[in-house]
């Protein structure tokens, strides 16, 4: 019995390696449909029904898994995506097999581990979707993108999804056929941003199909942004550039105001120590008469200061002439008096 079990494991591993090796040539074409979208977290969840009726359908379940790993879930499984495994009947079990990260180079090991896990399950009781759905809805809410594959016997109506009515109707139509062929049903549910976006119901041995994800919405445009802060004002001291030299010079100092004498003092006539009182009186009379002379016309070209200087010089000359005339006249008078006295003798 043990030898038969070891032999079956050996052939299972050999079949998976052969299938995966061939499948690597089919993956690039299948992955092209997701190109051009922004990076997003993809999660895969495999859920296996472990009811008593599913025990007869396990060979078909393993073949369906081989076909899925053959093409990396028809190109939907990307490097770095997470794969979780749950089982349920009347209860839900979520921690029997730790989730794993899909690495294409380790595809054979991952596929073997999941197939071995499914084969070792204890199959009993009946299926109850009420035990599954609350926990599934929580995972849907917290996943950006989620792909759920449920392998079940179809003996119990499904509940808790937006597609319950359509699925249950088809289950009733195909129930006898699938049971006779000992084939499972496979439901593929897809969710995005916490909402269901698509569903397919597949009938192995036909290949499992995946509904497309809708395009991701563009990132929200921020609104009501505060206005940008005004640029900081920098106050600089004024600089005056003079000339063409590169050096900076201070502004020129304005010239001092020019002082001018509006009423310069008149030039006093020089006094003659030898002049007598009558000569001084004559000088004063001449000066008085001189002051009555009209000033020179404006077009003479002489300033007021020059005119005063010339007038003063003229007064000096005139005074000198007057003194000289008086002295001559006195000599003549004196001489005539002496001549008269001699004539009288």
C-alpha positions as CSV (number, residue, x, y, z in Angstrom):
1,X,0.0,0.0,0.0
2,X,2.8,2.4,0.9
3,X,4.7,1.5,-2.3
4,X,1.6,2.4,-4.3
5,X,1.3,5.7,-2.5
6,X,5.0,6.6,-3.1
7,X,4.6,5.5,-6.7
8,X,1.6,7.8,-7.2
9,X,3.5,10.7,-5.7
10,X,6.4,10.1,-8.0
11,X,4.2,10.1,-11.1
12,X,2.3,13.1,-9.9
13,X,5.6,15.1,-9.5
14,X,6.8,13.9,-12.9
15,X,3.5,14.9,-14.6
16,X,3.6,18.4,-13.0
17,X,7.2,19.0,-14.0
18,X,6.5,18.0,-17.6
19,X,3.3,20.1,-17.7
20,X,5.1,23.2,-16.3
21,X,8.0,22.8,-18.6
22,X,5.7,22.9,-21.6
23,X,3.6,25.6,-20.1
24,X,6.4,28.2,-19.9
25,X,6.2,28.5,-23.7
26,X,2.6,29.5,-23.5
27,X,2.8,32.1,-20.7
28,X,4.2,35.2,-22.5
29,X,1.3,35.4,-24.9
30,X,-1.2,35.1,-22.2
31,X,0.3,37.8,-20.0
32,X,0.1,40.5,-22.7
33,X,-3.5,41.4,-21.7
34,X,-2.3,43.0,-18.5
35,X,0.5,45.1,-20.0
36,X,0.2,48.9,-19.9
37,X,-1.6,49.1,-16.6
38,X,-0.1,50.6,-13.5
39,X,1.4,48.1,-11.0
40,X,-1.2,46.6,-8.7
41,X,-1.3,43.9,-6.0
42,X,-2.9,40.7,-7.3
43,X,-4.0,38.0,-4.9
44,X,-5.2,34.5,-5.7
45,X,-7.2,32.4,-3.3
46,X,-7.9,28.7,-4.0
47,X,-10.8,27.3,-2.0
48,X,-11.5,23.5,-1.9
49,X,-14.7,21.8,-0.9
50,X,-13.9,18.8,1.4
51,X,-17.4,17.3,1.5
52,X,-17.8,13.5,1.3
53,X,-19.0,13.8,-2.4
54,X,-15.8,15.6,-3.4
55,X,-13.6,12.6,-2.5
56,X,-14.7,10.9,-5.7
57,X,-13.9,14.0,-7.8
58,X,-10.3,14.6,-6.5
59,X,-8.5,13.1,-9.5
60,X,-10.4,15.6,-11.7
61,X,-9.5,18.4,-9.3
62,X,-5.8,17.6,-9.5
63,X,-6.0,17.5,-13.3
64,X,-7.7,20.9,-13.3
65,X,-4.9,22.2,-11.1
66,X,-2.2,20.8,-13.4
67,X,-3.9,22.6,-16.3
68,X,-3.9,25.9,-14.4
69,X,-0.3,25.7,-13.3
70,X,0.6,24.7,-16.9
71,X,-0.2,28.2,-18.1
72,X,0.3,30.2,-14.9
73,X,-3.5,30.4,-14.6
74,X,-3.9,31.3,-18.3
75,X,-1.3,34.1,-17.9
76,X,-3.1,35.7,-15.0
77,X,-0.6,34.6,-12.3
78,X,2.3,37.1,-12.3
79,X,5.6,36.9,-10.6
80,X,5.2,38.2,-7.0
81,X,1.5,37.5,-6.7
82,X,0.3,35.8,-3.6
83,X,-1.5,32.4,-3.5
84,X,-3.6,31.4,-0.5
85,X,-5.4,28.1,0.1
86,X,-8.6,27.5,2.2
87,X,-10.7,24.4,2.7
88,X,-14.3,24.2,3.9
89,X,-17.3,21.9,4.4
90,X,-19.4,22.8,7.4
91,X,-16.5,24.8,8.8
92,X,-13.9,27.1,7.2
93,X,-10.2,26.4,7.6
94,X,-7.8,29.1,6.5
95,X,-4.5,28.3,8.2
96,X,-3.6,24.8,7.1
97,X,-1.3,25.8,4.3
98,X,0.6,29.1,4.5
99,X,0.2,31.5,1.6
100,X,3.0,31.5,-0.9
101,X,4.5,34.0,-3.4
102,X,4.4,32.9,-7.0
103,X,7.9,32.5,-8.5
104,X,8.0,31.1,-12.0
105,X,11.3,29.3,-11.3
106,X,9.7,27.5,-8.4
107,X,6.5,26.6,-10.2
108,X,6.9,22.8,-10.0
109,X,7.5,22.9,-6.2
110,X,4.5,25.2,-5.6
111,X,2.2,23.0,-7.8
112,X,3.3,19.8,-6.1
113,X,2.8,21.2,-2.6
114,X,-0.8,22.3,-3.3
115,X,-1.7,19.0,-5.0
116,X,-0.3,17.1,-2.1
117,X,-2.2,19.2,0.4
118,X,-5.5,18.7,-1.4
119,X,-5.0,14.9,-1.6
120,X,-4.4,14.6,2.1
121,X,-7.6,16.3,3.2
122,X,-10.2,14.5,5.2
123,X,-13.4,14.5,3.1
124,X,-16.7,14.2,5.1
125,X,-20.0,16.0,5.8
126,X,-21.7,18.3,3.3
127,X,-20.9,21.7,1.8
128,X,-22.0,24.9,3.6
129,X,-21.3,28.2,1.8
130,X,-22.6,30.1,4.9
131,X,-19.4,29.1,6.7
132,X,-17.3,30.5,3.8
133,X,-19.0,33.7,2.7
134,X,-18.4,36.1,5.7
135,X,-14.7,35.6,5.7
136,X,-14.5,35.8,1.9
137,X,-16.3,39.1,1.9
138,X,-13.8,40.5,4.3
139,X,-10.9,39.5,2.1
140,X,-12.6,41.0,-0.9
141,X,-13.0,44.3,1.0
142,X,-9.3,44.5,1.8
143,X,-7.9,43.5,-1.6
144,X,-7.0,45.8,-4.5
145,X,-7.4,42.9,-6.9
146,X,-8.5,39.4,-5.9
147,X,-9.1,36.2,-8.0
148,X,-11.0,33.4,-6.1
149,X,-11.3,29.9,-7.5
150,X,-13.8,27.6,-5.6
151,X,-13.6,23.9,-6.4
152,X,-16.9,22.3,-5.1
153,X,-19.3,19.5,-5.8
154,X,-22.4,21.5,-6.7
155,X,-24.7,19.6,-4.4
156,X,-25.5,22.7,-2.3
157,X,-26.7,26.1,-3.6
158,X,-24.2,28.9,-3.5
159,X,-24.9,32.1,-1.5
160,X,-23.3,35.4,-0.6
161,X,-22.3,36.6,-4.1
162,X,-24.0,39.0,-6.6
163,X,-24.2,36.0,-9.0
164,X,-26.0,33.5,-6.8
165,X,-29.2,33.3,-8.9
166,X,-27.5,32.6,-12.2
167,X,-25.0,30.1,-10.8
168,X,-27.7,28.1,-8.9
169,X,-29.8,27.9,-12.0
170,X,-26.9,26.4,-14.0
171,X,-26.0,24.0,-11.2
172,X,-29.5,22.5,-11.3
173,X,-29.2,22.0,-15.1
174,X,-25.7,20.3,-15.0
175,X,-26.0,18.5,-11.7
176,X,-26.7,15.0,-13.0
177,X,-24.1,15.2,-15.7
178,X,-21.2,16.4,-13.5
179,X,-22.0,13.9,-10.8
180,X,-22.0,11.0,-13.3
181,X,-18.6,12.1,-14.8
182,X,-17.2,12.7,-11.3
183,X,-16.2,16.2,-12.3
184,X,-16.1,19.2,-10.0
185,X,-17.5,22.7,-10.6
186,X,-15.1,25.6,-10.6
187,X,-16.4,29.1,-9.9
188,X,-14.0,32.0,-10.7
189,X,-14.8,35.3,-8.9
190,X,-13.0,38.5,-9.5
191,X,-13.0,41.6,-7.4
192,X,-11.3,45.0,-7.6
193,X,-11.1,47.7,-5.0
194,X,-13.5,45.8,-2.7
195,X,-16.2,45.1,-5.3
196,X,-17.1,42.1,-7.4
197,X,-16.4,42.7,-11.1
198,X,-16.9,39.3,-12.8
199,X,-17.7,35.7,-12.5
200,X,-17.5,32.4,-14.5
201,X,-18.8,28.9,-13.8
202,X,-16.5,26.3,-15.4
203,X,-17.0,22.5,-16.0
204,X,-13.8,20.5,-16.0
205,X,-12.3,18.9,-18.0
206,X,-12.9,22.0,-20.1
207,X,-10.3,24.8,-19.3
208,X,-11.0,27.3,-16.6
209,X,-11.7,30.8,-17.9
210,X,-11.1,34.1,-16.2
211,X,-13.2,37.3,-16.6
212,X,-11.2,40.4,-17.4
213,X,-10.6,43.0,-14.8
214,X,-12.1,46.4,-15.7
215,X,-9.5,49.2,-16.2
216,X,-8.3,50.7,-13.0
217,X,-9.6,54.3,-12.4
218,X,-7.1,57.1,-12.7
219,X,-5.6,58.4,-9.5
220,X,-7.8,61.1,-7.9
221,X,-6.9,64.7,-8.8
222,X,-6.3,66.6,-5.6
223,X,-8.8,69.5,-5.1
224,X,-9.0,72.5,-2.9
225,X,-5.2,72.8,-2.6
226,X,-4.0,75.7,-0.6
227,X,-2.6,78.5,-2.7
228,X,1.1,78.5,-3.0
229,X,3.0,80.7,-0.6
230,X,4.1,84.1,-2.0
231,X,7.8,84.4,-2.7
232,X,9.8,85.9,0.0
233,X,10.5,89.5,-0.6
234,X,14.1,90.5,-0.4
235,X,14.8,94.2,0.2
236,X,18.1,95.4,-1.3
237,X,19.9,98.7,-0.9
238,X,19.9,101.0,-3.9
239,X,23.1,101.1,-5.9
240,X,24.0,103.9,-8.2
241,X,26.4,103.2,-11.1
242,X,28.5,106.1,-12.3
243,X,30.5,106.0,-15.5
244,X,31.5,102.8,-17.2
245,X,33.9,101.5,-14.6
246,X,32.9,98.2,-12.9
247,X,33.5,99.6,-9.4
248,X,30.6,100.9,-7.5
249,X,30.8,104.6,-6.5
250,X,28.7,106.6,-4.1
251,X,26.5,109.3,-5.7
252,X,28.3,112.7,-6.2
253,X,28.0,115.4,-3.6
254,X,26.1,118.4,-4.9
255,X,28.3,121.6,-5.1
256,X,28.1,124.2,-2.4
257,X,25.9,127.2,-3.2
258,X,27.8,130.2,-4.6
259,X,27.8,133.2,-2.3
260,X,27.2,136.5,-3.9
261,X,27.1,140.0,-2.4
262,X,24.0,141.8,-3.5
263,X,25.0,145.2,-2.0
264,X,28.8,145.5,-2.0
265,X,30.2,148.4,0.0
266,X,30.9,151.5,-2.0
267,X,34.5,152.5,-2.4
268,X,35.4,155.5,-0.2
269,X,37.4,158.3,-1.9
270,X,41.0,158.5,-0.6
271,X,41.5,161.5,1.6
272,X,44.2,164.1,0.9
273,X,46.0,165.3,4.0
274,X,47.0,168.5,2.3
275,X,43.5,169.4,1.1
276,X,41.7,172.2,3.0
277,X,38.2,172.3,4.2
278,X,37.0,174.0,1.0
279,X,38.5,171.2,-1.1
280,X,36.7,168.6,1.0
281,X,33.5,170.5,0.5
282,X,34.1,170.7,-3.2
283,X,34.8,166.9,-3.2
284,X,31.6,166.3,-1.4
285,X,29.7,168.4,-3.8
286,X,31.2,166.6,-6.8
287,X,30.4,163.2,-5.1
288,X,26.8,164.4,-4.6
289,X,26.4,165.4,-8.2
290,X,28.1,162.2,-9.3
291,X,25.5,160.1,-7.5
292,X,22.8,161.7,-9.6
293,X,24.3,160.2,-12.8
294,X,22.1,157.5,-14.3
295,X,23.4,154.0,-14.2
296,X,24.8,152.6,-17.4
297,X,22.4,150.7,-19.7
298,X,21.9,147.0,-19.3
299,X,23.6,146.2,-22.6
300,X,27.0,147.6,-21.5
301,X,28.0,144.1,-20.5
302,X,29.2,145.3,-17.1
303,X,27.9,143.9,-13.9
304,X,26.7,145.9,-10.9
305,X,30.0,145.3,-9.1
306,X,32.1,146.5,-12.1
307,X,29.9,149.6,-12.5
308,X,30.4,150.6,-8.9
309,X,34.1,150.1,-9.2
310,X,34.3,152.3,-12.2
311,X,32.1,154.9,-10.6
312,X,34.4,155.0,-7.5
313,X,37.5,155.4,-9.7
314,X,35.8,158.2,-11.6
315,X,35.0,160.0,-8.3
316,X,38.6,159.7,-7.2
317,X,39.9,161.2,-10.4
318,X,37.3,163.9,-10.3
319,X,38.1,164.7,-6.7
320,X,41.8,165.0,-7.6
321,X,41.2,167.4,-10.4
322,X,39.0,169.6,-8.2
323,X,41.7,169.8,-5.5
324,X,44.3,170.6,-8.1
325,X,42.2,173.4,-9.6
326,X,41.5,175.0,-6.2
327,X,45.2,175.0,-5.3
328,X,46.1,176.7,-8.5
329,X,43.4,179.3,-8.0
330,X,44.7,180.1,-4.5
331,X,48.2,180.5,-5.7
332,X,47.0,182.9,-8.3
333,X,45.1,184.9,-5.7
334,X,48.0,184.9,-3.4
335,X,50.3,186.2,-6.2
336,X,48.0,189.0,-7.2
337,X,47.8,190.3,-3.6
338,X,51.7,190.6,-3.4
339,X,51.7,192.3,-6.8
340,X,49.2,194.9,-5.6
341,X,51.3,195.6,-2.4
342,X,54.4,196.2,-4.5
343,X,52.6,198.5,-6.8
344,X,51.4,200.6,-3.9
345,X,55.0,201.1,-2.7
